[in-house]
Amino acid sequence: MRPFALSLAAGLALAWAADMSLIQPQDLAAELRAKGPAPAVFQVGPNVLYRSKHIPGAVYAGPGSTAEGLGMLRAAVEKLPRDREIVLYCGCCPWDHCPNVSPPWT
């Protein structure tokens, strides 16, 4: 994973079923490089961030702070097996102030 993608991915969320927890960028990079099933990665921030740089393999799921973005994310994850790990990230601002990551969790 490129250094920019790692810095963009600061404040990633990894969801295991109903248990949400944080994952550090270097740990996600290791999971993505490992053999075996990789987590599904969704960028839930502004499209301009996704278009400029994003984690390789990430899918743009619309801004999590909008109803349209939440609908895009819902449609994307409905196709996944229930036991698949899911990573949500935005990259727009510090984690605890991000308007895009919190809504998909609720």
C-alpha positions, 0 to 999 in steps of 0.5 A: 500500500502506498504511503499516501493511502496509509495516511488517507486511511488514518482512522479506519473502522473494521467491522466484525458482525455487530462488533465495531472496532478500529484498525490501524492503517499498517494492520489493514495493509497487512490484512490486505497483503495476506493470503486468504479472504481480504476485508471488503473496503468502502470509502464513505467520504467525499468523492473527490478524495476517492478520485484523487487517491484511495486504498487499492481495491476500495469501493466508493460507497458515497458520503456516509453523512448523506441519505444517498451515500448510506443507500449506496453503502447499504446496496453494496454490503447487501451483496456480501456474505454476512461473515465478511469483514467490512472496512469503512474509511473516509479520510476527510478529517480527524476520526472523532470529527468525521461526519461520514463514518459515524452514520453508517455505524448506526 
